[in-house]
Amino acid sequence: MNYQIPLSKKKYLIGLMLIVGLIILGGIAAFTDQFHGVFYDNGKMFVLGLTAVILFSFLLVFLIIKMTKHTYGLIINEQGIQDNIAGINYGLMKWEDIEGFGFKTHVMNKFIVVYLKDEDELLINVKGFKKTNLKFNKDTFGSPLAISTTMLKMKWVDVEVLIRKVAEEKGKEIKAI
């Protein structure tokens, strides 16, 4: 068994174009008086525009790295599942650590929820933003690991069918959320 689901370059390019547009808009807001009289107030627009330029520039770099570094967003093999979609990578989730799967829609995005046998072990081994993200996922999805499928090239229905098939092969439970 070896499934390699590629990332959607088309979706990443759309995201890149949107981010470049927001950087340009932030630059216009910060360095011109195009918004004078509407939003412009004693340098507040400069700060807001500059903040947008800096923030979206970091996001632009992240997306470019993501597009060039990983060709596969989700890898499912005999060892387990590797999620390369998210900005935060938790490494290989081994089959012996996985209890089951669930499927959930959150803010119009489809997620594969991965239930672990020992969630606390994962939470103990991470710090900082990763830990905050895992706790948010736990509160939102009922498990610290939730894989967004938005940026995959494969359609959601096909992803769900594949996960159900693999879960059955590996004797993993599909939980209703």
C-alpha positions in Angstrom: 0.0 0.0 0.0 1.4 3.3 -1.0 -0.9 6.3 -1.8 0.6 9.7 -2.6 -1.9 12.4 -3.0 -0.4 15.5 -4.6 -0.9 19.1 -3.6 -3.0 21.2 -6.0 -0.6 23.6 -7.7 -3.7 25.4 -9.1 -5.0 26.2 -5.6 -1.6 27.3 -4.5 -1.2 29.6 -7.5 -4.6 31.2 -6.8 -3.5 31.7 -3.2 -0.2 33.3 -4.3 -2.0 35.7 -6.6 -4.4 36.7 -3.8 -1.5 37.2 -1.4 0.4 39.3 -4.0 -2.7 41.4 -4.5 -3.0 42.0 -0.7 0.7 42.9 -0.5 0.2 45.5 -3.3 -3.0 46.8 -1.6 -1.1 47.1 1.7 1.7 48.9 0.0 -0.7 51.4 -1.6 -2.4 51.9 1.8 1.0 52.5 3.5 2.9 54.6 1.0 0.3 56.6 -0.9 -2.7 58.7 0.1 -5.2 56.7 -2.0 -7.4 56.1 1.0 -7.1 59.7 2.3 -10.5 60.9 3.6 -11.9 57.4 3.6 -9.8 55.4 6.1 -6.6 57.5 6.3 -6.1 59.0 9.8 -2.8 60.4 11.2 -0.6 57.6 10.1 -2.9 54.7 11.1 -3.3 53.7 7.5 0.5 53.6 7.1 0.8 51.2 10.1 -2.1 49.1 8.9 -0.7 48.9 5.3 2.8 48.2 6.5 1.5 45.5 8.8 -0.4 43.9 5.9 2.7 44.0 3.7 4.9 42.3 6.3 2.3 39.7 7.3 1.4 38.7 3.8 5.0 38.7 2.7 5.7 36.0 5.3 2.7 34.1 4.1 4.0 34.4 0.5 7.4 33.0 1.4 5.7 30.1 3.3 3.5 29.3 0.2 6.5 29.4 -2.2 8.4 27.1 0.1 5.5 24.7 0.5 5.0 24.6 -3.3 8.6 23.8 -4.0 9.4 21.5 -1.1 6.5 19.1 -1.1 4.9 17.6 -4.1 2.7 15.2 -2.1 0.3 16.6 0.4 -0.8 13.3 2.0 1.2 10.1 2.0 -0.4 6.9 3.2 1.8 3.8 3.3 2.6 0.7 5.4 4.2 2.8 8.2 1.3 5.3 8.6 0.1 8.7 7.4 2.3 11.7 6.6 0.6 15.1 6.4 2.5 17.6 4.4 -0.5 19.9 3.8 -0.5 22.1 6.9 2.1 24.6 7.8 2.7 22.7 11.0 4.1 19.2 10.4 3.8 16.6 13.1 5.7 13.9 11.2 4.6 10.4 10.5 1.5 9.2 12.3 2.2 5.4 12.8 -0.6 2.9 12.4 0.0 1.5 15.9 -0.6 5.0 17.3 -3.9 5.5 15.4 -7.2 4.5 16.9 -9.4 5.6 14.0 -10.7 8.3 11.8 -13.5 10.8 11.4 -14.6 13.3 8.9 -15.7 16.9 9.7 -16.5 20.1 7.9 -15.4 23.2 9.7 -15.8 26.8 8.3 -16.5 25.2 4.8 -13.3 23.2 4.9 -13.2 19.4 4.9 -11.0 17.6 7.5 -9.8 14.1 8.2 -9.8 13.7 12.0 -7.2 11.3 13.2 -7.9 9.8 16.6 -4.9 8.6 18.5 -4.6 5.9 21.1 -2.6 8.2 23.4 -3.2 11.9 22.6 -1.4 13.1 25.8 1.9 11.6 24.5 1.7 13.9 21.4 0.8 16.9 23.6 3.7 16.3 25.9 6.3 16.1 23.1 5.4 19.5 21.5 5.8 23.1 22.6 4.8 26.6 21.6 2.5 27.2 18.7 2.3 23.5 17.8 0.9 22.8 21.2 -1.6 25.6 20.9 -2.7 24.3 17.5 -3.1 20.8 18.9 -5.2 22.0 21.8 -7.4 24.1 19.4 -7.8 21.0 17.2 -8.7 18.9 20.3 -11.4 21.5 21.2 -12.7 21.8 17.7 -12.5 18.3 16.3 -12.3 16.1 19.4 -8.7 15.0 18.4 -5.4 17.0 18.3 -4.8 15.8 14.7 -7.1 17.1 12.0 -5.9 17.1 8.3 -7.3 19.8 6.1 -8.0 18.4 2.6 -8.6 21.8 0.9 -5.2 22.0 -0.8 -5.1 18.4 -2.1 -5.5 17.7 -5.8 -7.9 14.9 -5.1 -11.6 15.6 -4.6 -13.0 15.3 -1.1 -15.3 12.4 -1.9 -12.3 10.4 -3.2 -10.2 11.3 -0.2 -13.0 10.1 2.1 -13.4 6.8 0.1 -9.6 6.2 0.3 -9.4 6.8 4.0 -12.4 4.5 4.7 -10.7 1.8 2.5 -7.3 2.2 4.3 -9.0 2.2 7.7 -10.8 -1.0 6.9 -7.5 -2.6 5.7 -5.7 -1.6 8.9 -8.6 -2.4 11.2 -9.2 1.2 12.3 -12.5 2.6 13.4 -14.4 5.3 11.5 -16.1 7.4 14.1 -19.2 9.5 13.5 -18.6 13.1 14.6 
